[in-house]
Amino acid sequence: MKYLELTQGQRAVVDDEDWVRVSRWKWHASRKGKTGEYYACRNRRTGEGGPKSRLLHYAALGLEQPLRDGRVIDHINGRPLDCRKANLRVCTHQENLRNQRAQRRGTSRYRGVYWQRQRGKWTAKIKCDGRSEYLGLFRTEYAAAAAYNVAAAERFGLFARLNRWEGPTACPPGPSRPWEAIEPGVTGAERWAERRGMRRERFGTSGERGRQLEFWR
């Protein structure tokens, strides 16, 4: 792999065989989307059709932008500056949204998790096919995030963006005592899954997908 130096102190990574082809253009870093993450872009040249801003991940795959069938390119690991072919896949817009990182605003840093002040508990929700589905109330943020993981894996498969525990969210409306944000063993998530007849072996334990799903145990 090789790196492409961008503006704003950023750099993108591409495969060795693509570097000579894409490095003939001048690329810059630009924040895009609701998550505000950096993408590698270049300006459209005179005589070129299509959008004014060209994205590196389309160039890495040698595809026109936009695709004629309305599909888009998804970054599997969620890092828009990683434009190696192994990290790119063509998918629908809806599948791409399912693999987006959680937005930083809100009461929790974890996807599908919200603090319900009236009841003093964490709420887990998931959005599927344009509809929000209520997953339940949980005593800890950890358990709510884990419950979201189970539901996302069941509904979205390989396109599920799973939460990775990074500690409790530091925000004013959090638990009244810091230690309440951590629940060893995530028993709340286990009870939630058991009530719905879910078993961990349904989701597998081998490979990267299995390691991610160990989160909710």
Rosetta blueprint (number, residue, H / E / L):
1 M L
2 K E
3 Y E
4 L E
5 E E
6 L L
7 T L
8 Q L
9 G L
10 Q L
11 R E
12 A E
13 V E
14 V E
15 D L
16 D H
17 E H
18 D H
19 W H
20 V H
21 R H
22 V H
23 S L
24 R L
25 W L
26 K L
27 W L
28 H E
29 A E
30 S E
31 R E
32 K E
33 G L
34 K L
35 T L
36 G L
37 E E
38 Y E
39 Y E
40 A E
41 C E
42 R E
43 N E
44 R L
45 R L
46 T L
47 G L
48 E L
49 G L
50 G L
51 P L
52 K L
53 S E
54 R E
55 L E
56 L H
57 H H
58 Y H
59 A H
60 A H
61 L H
62 G L
63 L L
64 E L
65 Q L
66 P L
67 L L
68 R L
69 D L
70 G L
71 R L
72 V E
73 I E
74 D E
75 H E
76 I L
77 N L
78 G L
79 R L
80 P L
81 L L
82 D E
83 C L
84 R L
85 K H
86 A H
87 N H
88 L E
89 R E
90 V E
91 C E
92 T L
93 H H
94 Q H
95 E H
96 N H
97 L H
98 R H
99 N L
100 Q L
101 R L
102 A L
103 Q L
104 R L
105 R L
106 G L
107 T L
108 S L
109 R L
110 Y L
111 R L
112 G L
113 V E
114 Y E
115 W E
116 Q E
117 R L
118 Q L
119 R L
120 G L
121 K E
122 W E
123 T E
124 A E
125 K E
126 I E
127 K E
128 C E
129 D L
130 G L
131 R E
132 S E
133 E E
134 Y E
135 L E
136 G E
137 L E
138 F E
139 R L
140 T L
141 E H
142 Y H
143 A H
144 A H
145 A H
146 A H
147 A H
148 Y H
149 N H
150 V H
151 A H
152 A H
153 A H
154 E H
155 R H
156 F H
157 G H
158 L H
159 F H
160 A L
161 R L
162 L L
163 N L
164 R L
165 W L
166 E L
167 G L
168 P L
169 T L
170 A L
171 C L
172 P L
173 P L
174 G L
175 P L
176 S L
177 R L
178 P H
179 W H
180 E H
181 A H
182 I L
183 E L
184 P H
185 G H
186 V H
187 T H
188 G H
189 A H
190 E H
191 R H
192 W H
193 A H
194 E H
195 R H
196 R L
197 G L
198 M L
199 R L
200 R H
201 E H
202 R H
203 F H
204 G L
205 T L
206 S L
207 G H
208 E H
209 R H
210 G H
211 R H
212 Q H
213 L H
214 E H
215 F H
216 W H
217 R L
